[in-house]
Amino acid sequence: MYKIINLKSGIRLVTEYIPYVNSVSVGIWVKSGSRYENQEINGISHFIEHMMFKGTKNRTAKQIAEDIESLGGQINAFTAKEATCYYVKMIDQHIDVAMDVLLDMVFNSNMNLEDIEKEKGVIKEEINMYEDSPEDLVGDLLSKAAWDGDTLSYSILGSHDTIDKMSREKIINYMNDTYTADNIVIAITGNFNEENVINKLESFLQNINVKERGKVNITNPSIKSNILFKQKDIEQVHIGLCMDGIELGNEEIYTLSAINNYFGGGTSSRLFQRLREENGLVYTIYSFPSSYINCGSFNIYFALNEAQVEKAIMFIREEIEKLYKNGIDKESIRKAKEQLKGNYILGLESVANRMFSMGKSLILQNKVYEPKEVLNRIDAITEDDVEKIINKVFTKGIKAAAIVGKNINEDKYKKIIWG
């Protein structure tokens, strides 16, 4: 059972007490990501995430890591397009340490100029690493193609140019605007004493200046008809395809997720069976929905030899056409729903996954769904629901695409993808 508690500071706390485990996961979520940036400061949300580990008024960077790892815990963070999360996984008896380190990092960070300059090199190497990973690169390129011109198209990491120009002043100003009470959620799952947790948080946060940010206006973009290319000296061609999707918080996402399981979400899916098992064209192919606050996309990724591209895309277009012309039979819908429920239930076995789920849900949707509610919604999916979402997502076909590979003939690919 989830509990949402409004702390005196204005920060929201969401908890789930699980008495039968011996661990705890603590996360501090901030509504800060590349979607809220501009071109000049692109990558700043991710940069700040890195800087939080560089030391505080009370701990050096080494002490931050040692305080958690010496007790067998794990500490990490990630930045996405719409949120940043700092988290610790620990055995339950050390929850006070987990909270103390995370709170110290997020609210007492030094942001030393010397550390900022040093970290620029680290992040530029991270950008280089992504450049050397075609799968990551094509995903970034697909975002740029699909959301062309919108902040959703921005890279989470930023660019070498924006990182070089990052300053302490920009970082502090951005943090003052985004690391505010109404923009922060603390999420805790596992075995813990609720009263002790609340007392600890109230005590720490009583002298912290966490003003309110207020309403932030974001655009309401639609997917553009666009193809982007990146020439790269690699053996395979990596391709991302994008169609319309479902926005975050819309109950239709459950239906789209079930359709995804049937269409390209696993090794029994239509795409995997048709392109890999039946025709041996690819090693990897999968589809997945991406949902954001007021928009979404449905994506396909695959990689293969350039000589097989035309045949592979023809098969993918045929599978899309079959889907909106023939639909999905009743038995396949039943199997897709069971697969969706199974994946969800297995995810609930992880204390950390439960923390990630409820923290993300509260920070981005201002609500948290109970597991029973989610399972009921999956069970409630009907054949009519499936037909409606197929018509909504698949009938317009492929809108955007990204291709990474060697000696790419751009005109040829445009003709293959769009016909």
ABEGO torsion letter per residue (X at the ends): XBBBBBBAAGBBBBBBBBAABABBBBBBBBBBBAAABBAAABGAAAAAAAAAAAEBAABBAAAAAAAAAAAGBBBBBBBBAABBBBBBBBBAAAAAAAAAAAAAAAAABAGBAAAAAAAAAAAAAAAAAAAABAAAAAAAAAAAAAABGBAAABBAAEBAAAAAABBAAAAAAAAAAABBAAABBBBBBEBBBAAAAAAAAAAAAAABBBBBAEBBBBBBBBBBBBBBBBBBBBABBBBBBBBBBBBBGBAAAAAAAAAAAAAAABAABAAAAAAAAAAGABABBBBBBBBBAABBBBBBBBBBBAAAAAAAAAAAAAAAAAAAAAEBBAAAAAAAAAAAAAAAAAAAABAAAAAAAAAAAAAAAGBBBBAAAAAAAAAABBAAAAAAAAAAAAAAEBABBBBBEBGBBAAAAAAAAAX
